[in-house]
Amino acid sequence: MIVTRYVCMAEGCDFCDNDEENAERHAEQYGDSHDLIKIEYDTYSKRLKAKIIDSNTINAQLS
């Protein structure tokens, strides 16, 4: 099983944490998007993968 979490890199932002959809809504509502770190943990192989999703990628997905 793969467990996925998102962490917002903007200081003090709890709104975006753990949900890419929240980050997308944040970008739509406020025109201010934050870079996220996507963390995937495979519980079977015990491997961790992390990737930065920049705000430009999130905004491109909205268009």
CORFENSUL-V607856 format. One record per backbone hydrogen bond with DSSP energy under -0.5 kcal/mol. NH is the residue of the N-H (numbers start at 1). CO is the residue of the C=O. E is the energy in kcal/mol with one decimal. If there is no record, write none. Layout:
nh & co & e
NH & CO & E
NH & CO & E
//
This chain:
nh & co & e
3 & 1 & -0.5
3 & 41 & -2.8
5 & 39 & -2.5
7 & 37 & -2.2
9 & 35 & -2.8
13 & 10 & -1.8
14 & 12 & -0.8
18 & 6 & -4.7
19 & 16 & -1.6
23 & 19 & -1.5
24 & 20 & -2.1
25 & 21 & -2.7
26 & 22 & -2.5
27 & 23 & -2.1
28 & 24 & -2.3
29 & 25 & -2.9
30 & 26 & -2.4
31 & 27 & -1.5
32 & 26 & -0.7
33 & 31 & -0.5
36 & 53 & -2.8
37 & 7 & -2.7
38 & 36 & -0.6
38 & 51 & -3.5
39 & 5 & -3.2
39 & 37 & -0.6
40 & 49 & -3.2
41 & 3 & -2.7
42 & 40 & -0.5
42 & 47 & -2.9
43 & 1 & -2.9
43 & 41 & -0.8
46 & 42 & -1.7
47 & 42 & -0.9
49 & 40 & -3.0
51 & 38 & -2.1
53 & 36 & -3.2
54 & 52 & -0.7
57 & 54 & -0.8
58 & 54 & -1.6
59 & 55 & -2.5
60 & 56 & -2.1
61 & 57 & -1.8
62 & 58 & -1.1
63 & 59 & -1.0
//
